[in-house]
Amino acid sequence: MGDFELLPDITGLTQSTPIIITEDDVLSRLSKLNINKSEGPDLIHPRIIYEIRHEIAHPLTVIFNRSLVTQQIPEIWKCANITPI
C-alpha cells in the first residue's frame, strides 16, 4: 500500500500481544490520502474517500479489528489487479 500503511508498527510484539486498530488510527491514515491521485481499480477517487473519512472511519475500524481477531480477511480483499511495469 505504499505510503498508506494501515497497521501500526508491530516490531517487537509477541504473538500474544493483541493488535488493536483504533478509529483515530484509521482516521489519521485516511486524512493523509493524496487527493491529487487518480482513482484505483475500485474506481473511487481518493478525494471522495477523504471527504467521507469521518463517516467511514468507524465501520472500517470494526472490519479491520474483526479481521485481526478472526485471522481472516474478506474474500474481495484477496482480489488484485497486477500490472507489470
PAZAPA-4460 file (N, C-alpha, C; in steps of 0.05 Angstrom, whole numbers, plus 32768, in hexadecimal, padded with zeros to 4 digits):
% residues 85
    n_x    n_y    n_z   ca_x   ca_y   ca_z    c_x    c_y    c_z   seq   type   mol
   8010   7FE8   8000   8000   8000   8000   8011   8019   8000     1      M     A
   802B   8016   7FFF   803C   802D   7FFC   803B   8040   8013     2      G     A
   8035   805A   800E   8035   806E   8023   801C   806E   8033     3      D     A
   800A   805A   802F   7FF1   8059   803E   7FF0   803F   804E     4      F     A
   8003   803B   8060   8004   8024   8071   7FEF   8026   8086     5      E     A
   7FDF   8011   808A   7FCA   8012   809D   7FD1   8007   80B8     6      L     A
   7FDF   7FF1   80B9   7FE5   7FE4   80D3   7FFA   7FF4   80E2     7      L     A
   7FF7   7FF5   80FC   800B   8003   810D   8025   7FF3   810C     8      P     A
   803A   7FFF   8115   8054   7FF1   8116   8053   7FDA   8129     9      D     A
   8058   7FC1   8120   8055   7FAA   8130   8071   7F9E   8137    10      I     A
   8086   7FAD   8133   80A0   7FA4   8139   80A3   7F9F   8157    11      T     A
   80AD   7F88   815E   80B1   7F82   817B   8099   7F77   818A    12      G     A
   8083   7F74   817C   806B   7F69   818A   806D   7F4B   818B    13      L     A
   8064   7F3F   81A0   8063   7F22   81A2   804A   7F18   8196    14      T     A
   8048   7EFE   8192   8030   7EF2   8185   8017   7EF7   8196    15      Q     A
   801B   7EF9   81B0   8003   7EFC   81C2   7FFB   7F1A   81C5    16      S     A
   800A   7F2C   81BA   8003   7F49   81BB   7FED   7F4F   81A7    17      T     A
   7FD6   7F57   81B1   7FC0   7F5D   819E   7FC6   7F77   818F    18      P     A
   7FBF   7F76   8175   7FC1   7F8E   8165   7FA5   7F9A   8163    19      I     A
   7FA2   7FB3   816B   7F88   7FC0   816A   7F8C   7FDA   815A    20      I     A
   7F7B   7FDC   8146   7F7B   7FF4   8135   7F65   8006   8140    21      I     A
   7F6C   801F   8146   7F58   8031   8150   7F4C   8042   813A    22      T     A
   7F36   804E   813F   7F29   805F   812C   7F3B   8077   8125    23      E     A
   7F4A   8081   8139   7F5D   8096   8134   7F73   808E   8121    24      D     A
   7F7C   8074   8123   7F90   806A   8111   7F86   806B   80F4    25      D     A
   7F6D   8061   80F0   7F62   8061   80D5   7F5D   807D   80CB    26      V     A
   7F52   808E   80DC   7F4D   80AA   80D4   7F67   80B8   80CD    27      L     A
   7F7C   80B3   80DC   7F96   80BF   80D6   7FA1   80B7   80BB    28      S     A
   7F9E   809D   80B5   7FA8   8093   809B   7F97   809E   8084    29      R     A
   7F7D   809F   8088   7F6B   80A9   8073   7F70   80C7   806E    30      L     A
   7F78   80D5   8083   7F7D   80F2   8080   7F97   80F7   8070    31      S     A
   7FA7   80E3   806E   7FC1   80E6   805F   7FBF   80DE   8042    32      K     A
   7FA7   80D7   8038   7FA3   80CF   801D   7FAB   80E5   800A    33      L     A
   7FB8   80DF   7FF4   7FC0   80F2   7FE0   7FA8   80F6   7FCE    34      N     A
   7F99   810B   7FD1   7F81   8110   7FC2   7F86   8119   7FA5    35      I     A
   7FA0   811C   7F9E   7FA7   8124   7F82   7FAC   810C   7F70    36      N     A
   7FAB   80F4   7F7B   7FB0   80DC   7F6B   7F95   80D3   7F5F    37      K     A
   7F97   80C2   7F4A   7F7F   80B8   7F3D   7F74   80A0   7F4C    38      S     A
   7F5C   8099   7F45   7F4F   8082   7F53   7F5E   8068   7F4D    39      E     A
   7F5A   8055   7F5F   7F66   803B   7F5B   7F53   8028   7F4D    40      G     A
   7F58   800E   7F4F   7F48   7FFB   7F41   7F2B   7FFA   7F4B    41      P     A
   7F26   8004   7F62   7F0B   8005   7F6D   7EFB   801D   7F62    42      D     A
   7F08   802E   7F52   7EFD   8046   7F45   7EF2   805A   7F59    43      L     A
   7EFD   805A   7F72   7EF5   806E   7F85   7F0D   8082   7F88    44      I     A
   7F07   809B   7F82   7F1C   80AF   7F83   7F24   80B5   7FA0    45      H     A
   7F3E   80B8   7FA5   7F48   80BD   7FC1   7F3B   80D6   7FCD    46      P     A
   7F33   80E9   7FBD   7F26   8101   7FC8   7F0B   80F9   7FD5    47      R     A
   7EFC   80E6   7FC9   7EE3   80DE   7FD5   7EE8   80D0   7FF0    48      I     A
   7EFB   80BE   7FF1   7F02   80B0   800A   7F0A   80C5   801F    49      I     A
   7F1A   80D8   8016   7F24   80ED   8029   7F0C   80FD   8034    50      Y     A
   7EF9   8104   8023   7EE3   8114   802B   7ED0   8105   803E    51      E     A
   7ECE   80EB   803C   7EBC   80DC   804D   7ECB   80CD   8063    52      I     A
   7EE4   80D4   8068   7EF5   80C6   807B   7EE8   80C4   8097    53      R     A
   7EDA   80D8   80A0   7ECF   80D8   80BA   7EB7   80C4   80BC    54      H     A
   7EA9   80C0   80A6   7E93   80AE   80A5   7E9C   8091   80A2    55      E     A
   7EB2   808C   8095   7EBA   8070   8090   7ECF   8066   80A4    56      I     A
   7EDA   8077   80B4   7EEF   806F   80C7   7EE5   8059   80DA    57      A     A
   7ECE   805C   80E5   7EC4   8048   80F8   7EBE   802D   80EB    58      H     A
   7EAF   802C   80D5   7EAB   8012   80C8   7EC5   8004   80C0    59      P     A
   7ED8   8014   80B5   7EF2   8008   80AE   7F01   7FFD   80C6    60      L     A
   7F00   800C   80DC   7F0C   8002   80F5   7F01   7FE8   80FE    61      T     A
   7EE7   7FE5   80FD   7ED9   7FCC   8104   7EE2   7FB6   80F2    62      V     A
   7EE3   7FBB   80D8   7EEB   7FA6   80C5   7F08   7F9D   80C9    63      I     A
   7F1A   7FB1   80CD   7F36   7FAA   80D1   7F3B   7F9A   80EA    64      F     A
   7F2E   7FA3   8100   7F32   7F95   811A   7F25   7F79   8119    65      N     A
   7F0E   7F76   810D   7F02   7F5C   810A   7F14   7F49   80FA    66      R     A
   7F20   7F54   80E5   7F32   7F45   80D4   7F4A   7F3B   80E5    67      S     A
   7F54   7F4C   80F6   7F6B   7F45   8106   7F63   7F2F   811B    68      L     A
   7F4C   7F32   8127   7F43   7F1F   813B   7F3D   7F04   812F    69      V     A
   7F30   7F03   8118   7F29   7EEA   810C   7F3F   7EDE   80FB    70      T     A
   7F54   7EEE   80F6   7F6A   7EE7   80E5   7F61   7EE0   80C9    71      Q     A
   7F4D   7EEE   80BF   7F43   7EEA   80A4   7F3F   7F06   8098    72      Q     A
   7F42   7F07   807E   7F3D   7F20   8070   7F26   7F1B   805C    73      I     A
   7F17   7F30   8057   7F01   7F2D   8043   7F0C   7F23   8028    74      P     A
   7EFD   7F11   801C   7F06   7F05   8002   7F0C   7F1A   7FED    75      E     A
   7EFC   7F2F   7FEC   7EFF   7F44   7FD8   7F1B   7F52   7FDB    76      I     A
   7F26   7F52   7FF3   7F40   7F5E   7FF7   7F56   7F4E   7FEB    77      W     A
   7F50   7F35   7FE5   7F65   7F23   7FD9   7F67   7F27   7FBB    78      K     A
   7F54   7F35   7FAF   7F55   7F3A   7F93   7F68   7F52   7F8D    79      C     A
   7F76   7F50   7F77   7F89   7F66   7F71   7F8D   7F68   7F53    80      A     A
   7F91   7F80   7F4A   7F99   7F85   7F2E   7FB7   7F8A   7F2F    81      N     A
   7FC6   7F78   7F23   7FE3   7F7A   7F23   7FEC   7F82   7F07    82      I     A
   7FFB   7F98   7F05   8004   7FA2   7EEC   8023   7FA2   7EEC    83      T     A
   802F   7F94   7EDA   804D   7F94   7ED9   8056   7FB0   7ECF    84      P     A
   806D   7FB8   7EDA   8077   7FD2   7ED2   8092   7FCF   7EC3    85      I     A
***
